[in-house]
Structure formats: C-alpha cells, structure tokens
Amino acid sequence: MSENLVGKLLVATPLLQDPNFLRTVVLICQENDDGYLGLILNRPLEATVGEHLPEWEHLVSAPARIFEGGPVQREVALALGRRTDGGEDGSWTPIGEQLGLLDLRGTPSELWGVVEQLRIFSGYSGWGAGQLQGELREQAWFVVDAEPGDPFAEDSEGMWRQVLRRQPGNLAMFAHFPPDPALN
C-alpha cells in the first residue's frame, strides 16, 4: 500500500467485530517505520476534561469530555487541535495543514489565539509495521477522506453513520447496516 494515510479516516466495516473498534471512526495521526498511530473520534467517555485536566477545560471543544483514543496506553492523554490561520506553536506535531497533536506538558495560556479547537483523548490506536495493511486487505476498514469538522464533531456518537452516509456510490449503503444482521 503506497497511499499516505495520515489525515485519513478509517471507518470500521461491519466485518470488524473487535469490541475495541466496533463501529469506530479513527483519524490516522502518524505513520513511521514502526506503524501507525490513530485516535478514535467517536467514543466520548463519561469523564470530563475538568475532572482530570482542569487547566485545559476552557480550550476544549464541546462536549468537554475526554474521548477514548484507543486501547493502547489508556493512561496517556493526547490532545488533538486545530490551529487558527497563521497560528504557530513549537509543541505541534502536524497531521495536516491546520490539524495536529499538541504537547499537553505546555501551558494552556500559550495556546490562546493559536488553537481554535481542541479535544483530549485517553490512549490511542496503534498498528505495528504491516498490521494495518493486513487489516485493510481483510476489509476490516474503509479508508475515506476526513472533513474539517470530523475531529471535533459534537455528535460524535452518530459519526460512524454520518461519515458513511456522505460517501459516494455503494459505500453509503453501509450507513444503514444493522448492528446485528440476525435481528434484521
């Protein structure tokens, strides 16, 4: 696979029954020789940012909850942000032109006027070298383009259907796939 996946969405196909990724939408954030790192965009947790990282609460996008980024290192917090036009900051790992991962070790006040949207995740999704390519060959994921609002959508729980519904052709039909086809 030669396609650059950074900035793309992985949408779990109905074939993917792993509970960690069932009906998830994952933003691929980094790619290197060791594999891929992504964040699940549609799994808000009950925990609020104010409970765990109160200094960041005023910068996060609604809802001000922590999101489950994936099953790897759930004790680690990652921040995904969108820069304002012209916003520059040294603690930025770019995903796209305005989207990137932020270093939470900095102070939130340094980001006023630099970040216009922010979401905090617990853990991340990771694939070792060759692992994601194998899952793509097994048709576990649809790879689609992300829209600018996807990482910060307020209705993240309905995102799986929304992302599929906007796809061209037959791919849009999967948005109506029942959670359990046996009950259809």
N, C-alpha and C positions, 0 to 999 in steps of 0.2 A: 504494500500500500504506500503510495507516494504522496497522497493528499495530506496537506498540513491540517491537522485537526484543532489546533489552538484557536479558541474563539468560536468553535462549532458546538452545537448541542448534540448530545447522544440521547435519544429517546428510546426507552426500553420497549422492545417489541413484546407482543403477547407471549412469545415463546420464552422470554426471560422470567423465570419463576423464583429466582433467588429473592428472598424477602428483603435483603438489603437494597435491592434495586427494582423491585416490583413497581411498575408504572412511574418510574422516575424520569426526570429530565436533568441531565448532567452537563454542565458547562466545562469543556476542556480548557484548563488554565495554563498548563505547562507540558512540554514534551522535551525529553532529552534521551540520551542513550540508554538510560535505565528504565524508561517507560513514560507513562502519562500520569498527570495529576488533574483531578477534576473536582467540582463541587456540585452536589445535588441541590437544585434550585427550588424544588417543590416539597420540601419536608420541614415545615416550621415545627419547632419544639415548643413545649409549654413554657420553658424557661425564658425569661425576658433578659434583654441586654442590661437593664437597670439592676437586676439581681446579681449579675456576675461581673459586668464591666461597666459600672455606673458612669465612669468618666467619658464613655463613648456613646451613651444613650442619646444625647442631643444631636448626634450626627447621623444616626442610623435611619434608614427609610422605614416607613410603616409597612407592616407591623413591626414594632420594636422588639421582636422576638429573636432568639438565637435559632439558626437553622441547622439541621443535621447535614453536614457536608459529605458524609460518607462513613463507612465502617472502620476506616483506618485512623488511629490515634485520636479518638474522640475527646481526649483530654486537652487537645491542642485547639486553640482558637485561630481562625484565619479570617481576614477581612477582605471583602471584595468591594471595590469602589469605582465610581465613575468620576473622572476629573472634569472640572469646568473647562471651558475653552481657554487655552493658554495657561491652565494650572500646572505648575511644576512642583515636584517634590522628590527628594532623593530616596525616600523609602518606598518607592513604587516599582513593582515588577509588572511590566506591561503584558496584557493579554491581547489588546487591540489598541486602536488609536486613543481612546479615552478610558478604556476599561483596564483594570489591573488589580493585583493583590497589594495590600498595604501592610506595612510592618506595624503591629499593634504595640510595639515597645516604645514608639514615639508618643508625643503628647497630642491629644485631640486638638488643642488650640492651634497647633501648627498647620492644621488642615482646613481651618476656616477659609472659605473662598477658594480652596483648591479642590475639594471634593464636594460634588453636589448630591451624590447618592452613595450609600454605604450599607452593607449587610455583613453580619458576623456569623460565621459557621463554626460548628463543633465538629472537628475531624474533617477528613477528606476522602475522596475516592481515588484509589491508586491501582495502576496496572503495571506489572513488570514488563520488561522487554519482550515483545511478541505476544503478550497476553491479550491485549485489546484487539490486535489484528485477528487473533484466533476467534474471539467473541464476535467480531464483525463477520468473519467467514461463516460462523454458525448462525448468523442472522439474529443475534441477540439484541442488536441496536440498529436504529435508524440514525443516520448522520444527516443533520439538517442545519441550515443557517440560523443563527441567533438573530433576533430583532433587538434593537437597543433597549427596549423596556423589559425584556425577559428576566435578566438577573435580579430585578427589583420589583417584580410584579406583586401587587398587593394580594391578588387572588392566586397565590402560588399553588394552592391545593388543587385548583382546576387546570393547572398548566399543562399537564400531560395531554388532555383532550384538546385544549386550545392550540397547542403547538401542532398537533397532528391535523386538526381541522383546517388550518391555514395552508397546508402543504398541497402542491398540485397533484392532479391525477388520482390514481388509486390509493396513494398513501393516506389521503384524507379520510378514507373509509375506516381506517383503523381507530379513529377517534371514537367510533361507536361500538368498538369491540367490547363485549361484556366482560366484567371481571372474572366470571366463571361461566364459560360457554355451555357447560352442562345444565345450568339453570335457565338458559335462554328459552 
